[in-house]
Amino acid sequence: MAQDFAAAFYKSKAWREFRAAYFARVLLCERCGRPGKILHHKILLTPENIVNPLITLNPENVELLCKDCHEAEHHAHFDADGHPVPENYWRG
């Protein structure tokens, strides 16, 4: 999920509309075919590129992933809403 620098972007009207349109067109995880839950940027957002719509709002730079595929991509665990779960909770 969003780092602090990206929080305002992920709350923006532009992102919400882009995300809704993508979800309406693509329903399943683009890697495994299960129901998709998280719209993942292929080129990860940084403080430098967060203002570039060719990165942030480009359908070629996102893919719909299920929770498991998103976790595998980031080698992390996420809750049902796509928020990261601290490593000490899932490593034991």
C-alpha positions in Angstrom: 0.0 0.0 0.0 0.9 3.7 -0.1 4.0 5.1 1.5 3.5 8.5 3.2 4.6 10.5 0.1 1.9 8.8 -2.0 -1.1 9.0 0.5 -2.5 12.2 -1.1 -2.3 10.6 -4.6 -4.2 7.5 -3.6 -6.9 9.7 -2.1 -7.2 11.8 -5.2 -10.2 11.9 -7.5 -8.0 11.1 -10.5 -6.7 7.8 -8.9 -10.2 6.8 -7.6 -11.7 7.2 -11.1 -8.8 5.5 -12.8 -8.9 2.6 -10.3 -12.7 2.2 -10.7 -12.5 2.1 -14.5 -9.7 -0.5 -14.4 -11.6 -2.7 -11.9 -14.7 -2.4 -14.2 -12.7 -3.7 -17.1 -10.4 -6.2 -15.4 -12.1 -8.4 -12.8 -9.5 -11.2 -12.2 -5.9 -11.3 -11.0 -3.8 -10.8 -14.1 -1.3 -13.4 -12.9 -3.4 -16.3 -11.5 -7.0 -15.6 -12.5 -8.5 -15.4 -9.0 -10.6 -12.4 -8.0 -8.4 -9.3 -8.1 -8.2 -7.0 -5.1 -5.2 -4.7 -5.5 -4.2 -2.4 -8.4 -0.4 -2.7 -8.5 2.0 -0.3 -10.2 4.6 -2.2 -12.2 7.0 0.8 -12.0 6.8 1.5 -8.3 5.9 5.0 -7.2 8.6 7.2 -5.8 8.6 10.8 -4.6 10.2 11.7 -8.0 7.6 10.1 -10.3 4.4 10.5 -8.2 3.5 13.6 -10.2 3.9 11.9 -13.6 0.6 10.6 -14.9 2.5 8.4 -17.4 3.6 6.4 -14.4 0.7 6.9 -11.9 -2.3 6.8 -14.2 -1.1 4.7 -17.1 -3.0 1.4 -17.7 0.2 -0.1 -19.1 1.9 0.5 -15.7 -0.7 -1.3 -13.5 -2.0 -4.8 -13.1 -4.8 -6.2 -11.0 -3.5 -8.7 -8.5 -5.1 -10.9 -5.9 -3.8 -10.6 -2.3 -1.5 -13.6 -2.7 0.1 -12.5 -5.9 0.6 -9.0 -4.5 2.3 -10.4 -1.4 4.6 -12.5 -3.6 5.5 -9.5 -5.7 6.5 -7.5 -2.6 7.7 -10.5 -0.5 5.4 -9.2 2.2 1.9 -9.8 3.7 -1.1 -7.5 3.3 -4.5 -7.4 4.9 -7.7 -7.7 2.9 -7.6 -4.0 2.0 -4.1 -4.2 0.7 -2.4 -2.6 3.7 0.9 -4.1 4.7 1.0 -6.2 7.8 4.2 -5.8 9.9 6.6 -8.6 9.4 6.7 -9.6 13.1 3.0 -10.6 12.8 3.4 -13.1 10.0 7.0 -14.3 10.6 6.2 -15.4 14.2 
